[in-house]
Every structure is written in C-alpha cells, then in structure tokens.
Amino acid sequence: MTTTDIPAGLETLSDKPKRWDFSRDAVTPGRLTAWGAELACASALVAPLADIPWQAGATAGVVCTGTAVLYEKARGSWRRVTVARAASWMATTGWLSYALATRPTLLTMAIGVATWGAGAAVNIGMDKWGETTREAEKELDRRLAQGEQIVKAQQGWAQLLYDICGIDGAVADPIVDRWPSGAGETVKVTLPAHMNIDSLRGYEAELAGALHLPKGGGVSFSAGGADVPRNVVFIAIARKNMMSGAIPYPKLTPTTINKLVGFGVIGNGSEAGLNLKDEGFIAIGAQGSGKTALMKTLGLGLVRCDDAIVWDMDTSAKMSAVFINPYLRYGIGVPLIDWPATNEDECRLMVQAARNVIAARKTEYADLLEDEDIDNLPARPEIPSIHIRVDETKSMPDDVLEGIDFIIEEGRSVNVRVSNTGLRATRDYITAAMDELTPGRIGLRTNNASELDMLFPGFGAPDMAIFTDPGTVVYMSATKGPFQPAPAKAYATMAEAFTEQSPEYERMQSLFMDAARQLSSIRPDLDEVSARAAGLAYGQRWARCIPNLRGDAYGNVTADRMHESVWELYQSWPTPESYDVLLGRAIDDEGHPVEASGSSVQIPRLTETMLNDDELERAAAQDAAIELAKTRVVPKSNDDLAVELFASLGKQAKPSEVYPLMVKAGYTSAERTFRDLCTKLALQDKLSKGDDGTYAAVECGEVPHATGRVPRPEDDPDGRGDAPHQ
C-alpha cells in the first residue's frame, strides 16, 4: 500500500512523508522550542565573554517571533495558538536582549532559566494543543461536508420516490449499510406516517431503471423486524448482477433441522435459508428454470441434518436418484433419502404411513410434551423430523393429494412437514390447503409473471429482470424471514454448471458420492414409535423400491445394475407384500381384506467387514495401482492404467465401474471419453469386449507380477497361504 492509499489522519509516523522544511511535521514546534531555548541560554552564558550587543538578541526575538507566526499560519492554527506562540518567543528573546545589555548576573540568569522553562512549557503545550485543534477543525469540516452530502442524498431519494412512486415527504436515513460482498447497499427510508411498505409494492422495476441497475441486479423492499415502525422501509439495492454464473455448494458440514437450511446466497453475501423445522415450502418454476437442481440443493441441506429424515414422492425419480445411487451403484454408506416413492402406489403407502405416524406421535409422545412443557414435538436424532418432498404435485392422483393435505394440516405439531413443487401456481398444481398452510415460498422463472403474483399474494410479482440464469429465485418465509419476497441465487450441485477441469467442476463431479461417504454416519433412524406405526409399508420399502429405481420398464432387476454387495443383500430379502395387500385392496375368499404379514428388511451400512477376502484384495490392488500411477516420475499412460484397473477387478466390468477409479488416479476426461478409450483398447486387443458392453483385461496383455493384477490359482498351485504372494 502506498501513502496515497492511506486515509488522511490514519497514517503512522513511518507512513508520513519526510519533509524537512519547518512548516511540515518533520520539524515540530517542540523541537523549535528546544533549539531556540538552547540558543538563548548559550547566548546568555557567553555574553560576558563575547562582546555581543543587545541588538542581536532583539533581532533574534523578531526573527523567531515572525517565524512562529508564519509557521502557525501555514499549519492553519487557531489565532489563540498563534498569539501564545508569538508571546512565548518574545518573552524568551526579550530576556536575552536584557541580559546582553546589562551583563548577566546570578539573578538575571535565574530569571532567564525560569523564563526559558515557562516558554518551553508554553511551546510544548501549544504543540500538542495545536495538533488537537487542527484535527478538531478537520473533523468539523468533514462533518460539514458529510452533512451536505447527506442532505443531497436525502433530497435525491425524496425526489426519486416522489417521481416514481408518487410519495411526498419520504426521508432517507443518513446511514447506508454497504454490503460486505460489494454488490450493493441497503437504504433505510422513513415514509410519511400514514404509509407503509405496501405503498412501494410493484415499483421495483421502475426504481431499478431509475437507478440504472443491470439485469440480475435490482431493488427489493423489507419492512424489518417487529420493533421497526410500520412506515420504515429498508430498500436493498443490488448494483451488480449477482444472479449470473454458478455458486458451488459449500462444505458438507453436518447441521441440525433446528437451524435454517441454506440453499443459496442473497445479494449481500449472506446465506439464503428456510426454516424447514417449522414450515414446508412451495417451489414454482417453469421448465428449465432450475427447479430440479434447487430440489437437489435443498435435499443436500436436509440430509446434512442429523435430526431429520427425508421421504420423497418423486414419480420421475429425478430428485431422489443422486442421493441413492452412490449406495445402489457403488455400495457407499446408506441411501441418504430414507424413502423414495417412485410410483403412485408407493406414494399411497407413504401417505398411509405418514398418517399413522402422526397419530402415533400425538398420543405416545404426549407425556414428553407435558414433561418438557412444550407444544410441539422437538426434533432430535432419536426423534427425527420427517420432511416429505413432493415433486410435480399435479402428477399425483387425487387420493394422494387429499392425503398430502391431511399431513400438512395435522403433522405440524409432531414434525411431519410437506414441501411441494410445480410448474405453475394454479389450483391444478397447488391445492388450497397447500397454499394456505405452507408459509415458505420459492419462486423461479415462470413464463407468466402472474404465476409469481399468485405465489406471493399481496406482495405482487417480483421484477422479472432478475431471472437471468437458472437457479435464480425469489423466496420468503413467514416464520423466520425474509417476510417479503427477496431475490437469491441457489447453489449449484452439478458439474455441468462449471468450467471443465476447474476445481469446482471436479468437486461437483463427486459431490453426491462425497455426501454419501461423509453423511451416512450421521443419518438418523426413524424412531421406534413411528417405525412401528408405519408398519410393513415402511419396513419393506427398500425391497419394493429397488426394482423401481434400478429395474427395467417391467420392474425386473439384474445384478449388473447394482453393486454386488447390494445385490447380494437384496437377494437375501424375502419377497415383500404386494401393493394390493398393503393398501387393503386384496380380498380373501370370504370378502375380507387380506392381512399383511412378513418381516421388515433393513439396509445396513456397508463396511469392509461385510466384504469378502477377494473383494478386499481387489480393493487393495486398485489402491496400489492408483497410488503408483500418481507417484511415478513418468506418469503411467491412461491406456496402461485402464488395463491394470480392469485386471484388478478380475472379471468382466462395465466402463462405469472403472471410471471412478481412473478419476481417483487423476484421469480428467469425461466418462463418454473413457468409454471411447475402452473401445480403442479392445480394438488393440488389450481389453476383450463382451456382448453386454463389459470389458476385461486380455491375458496376453497382462504382466504376471504387475501392480494391480490379482493373483490367481495358477500363480500359486499350493493355494492361498499366510505368506505374501510371490
């Protein structure tokens, strides 16, 4: 930083310029006083020895006094400082003239020393007082100038609000809150006493235009908290396009549902979040607006909570798949979504189970509420909150919609919440109960501004110019705020939103895999009271859902579609009860509903203790090959590494199984490119390709003792022993 960068008045002594003329701070009045006093004393002491005329002392007095006056005038000191300084010099040099004229005696010397001491004290005092008074003058001037700027700003805002909104008499607060992000500021405006924030509704776009704000920037209003008078409005002004580009999802830090669940960033750099403990939300957006991406982001926020579980009604399986596939495809951790309902009957079972859970929690936890003197059931890891997300509400059958309405109405006190999404905010997509009882609102880009007007009734449609990119939202919350629609940009969770090979791109590629690794250990289990009430519909959910998620169009699932450990687990489960039995549609010969029977199935967390010896050997061989590829002075080629990794599997494998291992070793190309690499290696007879699209290392291409190769029986005819393989 140069001295020109340092605000005036905040310099340190070393920062100040070294100016050696006495009108600058380098030669202070205190030093001039000391030098002058020494000159006077020395002159008086040598006067008897040197025949110095008294006129010399008088001349010195005139020169010193004139110099002091000029110095103080150059510094801009007050008149009293200048007079005191001149009087000090006149007294000191006057005594010197007297001493020279009368010849100094012991008495005159004593008087001289006293005079010099008094003069030195006055000069030093004036030095300090002069500095203080000069700073006081500067502060006064600064405040006067600032006052002029404040008045000018107040007049500007008053005129702007009169011209745009027709409001006469508005007063802007002189204090402006500039955002730490540097993207804008917040201005506090006091309206006439008979007006409130409603007087400004609908003028966001006009004010943004008058302030020359770019698209993606804009103006939004807030009434503040409960202690703020009704006629006070806070105007947030985003002067930069905060909605362009993508914001990577932050760290996967565990949290609690009792805090706001963050999903994006607002203009001032703070995190946008919703109170999903006490409310659900409605998200509305047209196709391509980023609604599915938003639901993935909110899902990540929910699965980071160690006291909440997530149930999804997701007939398209777009919301849930990324949270479940790390387990189903790669055997990592546990499914982060506790129950994915991907067809209508599964949604019916979820509604049925939720109704039973609500009834059980209300009765069986009544004593807990009384003992702790609380009205609503607390959310804890041992009694987790249940959050049901419904994707595309319009696609749900009528009986499911009726059940969702019941859950919204009755589940609030026992921590069973519902959130809904839709393409439009009409009654076809959002029922009356959802609209009336869901305080959280998230609006994305719509094809008609009136859709957002219906989503935020009484607030008006937001300025549509802010929706420059997918993931741009306007949101509000009736429980924790913001209490009016506020713009925000949702976090991005998909690699395609970032530049290839950038750090963000690399992190987003494995974000949901990392989430499964880091968050599986904190995922809570449904409490015993709720699990018992939910019955077999809940207990056998994975035996039913896995074919829906990984099966073909007819529900047939094969081993090649799942991690082998998950496949073996799935194969070990008994056949689940049918939907007809669980929903009470199956009738016996006597016309009575068939009773559901059977045992629940559980998904354990997969760990190394569940893997057999061959799997552990393959994992160790893969890690060794990857580490060797990373540490070699001459990096191993992608061709050789791919062949070794296929060999380490010891079986036919799909490129999708080996690709994550290649990435771990530093391979940066896309999966499609890796498939092309496998095709090339097959043409070169380094890999053999099967009819089902799998590959395996060709025997003739394997190096007998290469790192990554799994030892085989022919390598050790005596069988496996305790000694290392030779």
Buried (B, 14 or more C-beta within 10 A) or exposed (E): EEEEEEEEEEEEEEEEEEEEEBBBEEBBBBEBBBEBBEBBBEBBEEBEEEEBEBEBBBEBBEEBBEBBBEBBEEBEBBEEBBEBBBBBBBBBBBBBBBBBEEEBEEEBBEBBBEBBEEBBEBBBBBBEBBBEBBEEEEEEEEEEEEEEEBEEBBEEBBEBBEEBBEBEEBBBBEEEBEBEBEBBBBBBBBBEEEBBBBBBBBBBBBBBBBBEBBBBBBBBBBBBEEEEEBBBBBBBBBBBBBBEBBBBBEEBEEBBBBBBBBBBBBBBEEBBBBBBBBBBBBBBBBEEBBBBBBBBBBBBBBBBBBBBBBBBBBBEBBBBBBBBBBBBBBBBBBBBBBBBBBBBBBBBBBBBBBBBBBEBBBEBBEEEBEEEEEEEBBBBBEBBBBBBBBBBBBBBEEEBBEBBBBBBEBBBBBBBBBBBBBBBBEEEBBBEBBBEBBBBBBBBBBEEEEBBBBBBEEBBBBBBBBBBBBBBBBBBBBEBBBBBBBBBBBBBBBBEBBEEEEEBBBBBBBBBBBBBBBBBEBBBBBBEBBBBBBBBBBBBBBBBBBBBBBBEEEEEBEEBBBBBBBBEBBEEBEEBBBBEBBBEEBEEEEEEEBEBEBEBBEBEEBEEEEBEEEBEBBEEBBBBBBEBBEEEEEEBEBBBBBBBBBBBBBEBBBBEBBBBBBBBBEBEBEBEEBBEBBBEBBEEEBBBBEEEEBBBBBEEBBEEEBBBBBBEEEEEEEEEEEEEEE
